Amino acid sequence: MNPYFLNLPKVIFGTSSLGNLYIALDDAVKRKIVSECVNQSLGEVVFDSAGKYGAGLALESLGKYLNDLSIAPEKVVISNKLGWFRTELKTAEPTFEKDVWVDLKYDAVQMISYQGMMKCFEQGNELLNGYVPQMVSVHDPDEYLAASGNPEEEDKRYNDILEAYRALFDLKSSGKVSSVGIGAKDWRIISRVVNDIKLDWVMIANSMTLKSHPVELLEFMSKLEEQHIPIINSAVFHSGFLIGSDFYDYKIVDQNSPDYDHLIEWRRHFFEICEDFNVKPAEACVSFAMKAPGVKSISLNTTNPKRIKQNLNMAQAHIPKEFWKRLAERGLINNSLVFLK
């Protein structure tokens, strides 16, 4: 196992809020978020970021406030998921992910290739302004493949992904980074890549959650655990919907549309059971996500500096077994989940 994962904390800090996800935070709030992440961490503070987050704004903000706070680079571990490159904003709104990012001054394009990885790595380092990521990965290879128009194009795009990993492992062999992973929402693409590339770690997003935990995914995670490939679980609140927001997997939930009735009903029953057991919904989501096979850490993001300590404490929360049993009885989770028993 890569040495960075021997001491990787249970909670690492996501940075999408620094990139104006859903809301544009004041600079003072962003600075306080970074400050609290550092102050509440024991030893090294670990941040997860990406060029996609606010078209590089998250990386830029992270570097700015780490410098403002005079945080020594050796006390910071940064994961930079590579594959999105900042470009000029030529339209009223960014084109790379509509209706998600607020008040951006740049756009971003996906660059997955050998040279694309190198360009994203260099740009990311410039934005971080003196801080260099130790952990790098290919970001959203699932989206890259999904954009294929036919099988021939998909084969070409998958070869681009393999070339992207050749670049990342060249960075690792030259000592510029310490580990190579993947960050994707579609775990099936992660599985495909793992068959061809020996990764140091994987990050699964929007996939292994209290709401969504397919048996096939759990079996895959168990295989990763057997191979000593650590898993970072992220986006475990489904864009905050499971704890009360109006977004689910980066899309607005229309309360008046029957297409979302099942989601709204699931959450209503979930909240009722949480109230019965005096369990906070966020604690339940984090506990569930941490218990899954092979999960070493969970990535949590916040727009509120006061929640940093709460996020760290959630990883230690005790959830009674009767709570999971009730969820299973109500059909909200799979009743055969061994790791909850």
PyMOL commands that set and color helices and strands:
alter all, ss='L'
color gray80, all
select helices_A, chain A and resi 3-5+16-19+27-40+57-68+73-75+114-128+141-146+151-173+187-196+215-226+241-243+258-277+281-291+307-314+321-329+338-340
alter helices_A, ss='H'
color red, helices_A
select strands_A, chain A and resi 11-14+45-50+76-82+84-88+106-110+135-139+179-184+202-205+231-234+247-248+251-252+295-300
alter strands_A, ss='S'
color yellow, strands_A
deselect
rebuild
show_as cartoon
